Amino acid sequence: MKCQKCSREAVIFQRYSGLHLCEHHFTINFEARAKKAIRKHQWIEPHDRIAVAVSGGKDSSALLYFLVSQFGERRDVEIFAICIDEGIAGYRDPAVAGRIAASLGVPFHTVSFQEAYGLTLDEIVERRGDTISCSYCGVLRRQLLNRTARELGATKIALGFNLDDDAQSVLMNVLRGDLDRLVRPTTPVEGLVPRIRPFQPLPEREVALYAHLHLSGFEEQGCPYAHNALRADVRTMLNDYNYRHPATKYALVHLGEELAHLGESVASSLHACETCGEPCQDVCRACQILKEFDVR
Ligand code: SF4
């Protein structure tokens, strides 16, 4: 098929827009939508120091490439990369993310669960079984990423979450009946670095295509524990449903944003943990986990 904007070969068909696009026009279309999301949410402002959370995978690598290509020349915006090494043998290798950051000229920092908490995710799984892998990993990684970004002076943390990830998150919170997360206040919280998700309006397959067109050397293998996550079930269910009702993912993301606005009038229930000092709900989940393993 030919691109509908020019006569070159198309690299993608966007079912929702009905457009066939070549590499050049797909890239323009993709970047315009990410920039529109940034403008809409005022996600990037003058004097921001943006910590991009990188894993070495395609989504975060594509985000780093996008931010450097769009904001790398700006003297009033700084970009650096942080890789959290959970300690998952045969999967997480910070050197992969480090090489991509170096190829883009971006300062790179890495910090591991082992250094920060005294144990790896593999050790946690060995002692508690792999059904808890993702819930424990998520709590510990979020806290370590926030702490590291804050200590490095970041004003924003950029995450490579795409449309599929955000739609899954909303549906997961509904399925868990987690009202707190659905209406979580978006007002600034002391100690919590605000998060931005420039790829929020972009489908997973378009982020993957963007990564393949502009980068090489990223990790394509998935985490060996991923099959345990509720997210894996929700992803399958949502993809199946979305095939028959193509607007579903956009509808879920929109619902998530509307519900988050409701939370703006609610005072944040986050406070500093008495043990580790990080922002937390009633009890600090990270400290609870670490106590289980006698490392706090
Ligand atoms: Fe951690 Fe689960 Fe993601 Fe693997 S799939 S990195 S265990 S959250």
Residues whose N, C-alpha, C, O or C-beta is under 5 A from the ligand:
A	BS01	SF4	S133 C134 C137 G138 C223 Y225 A226
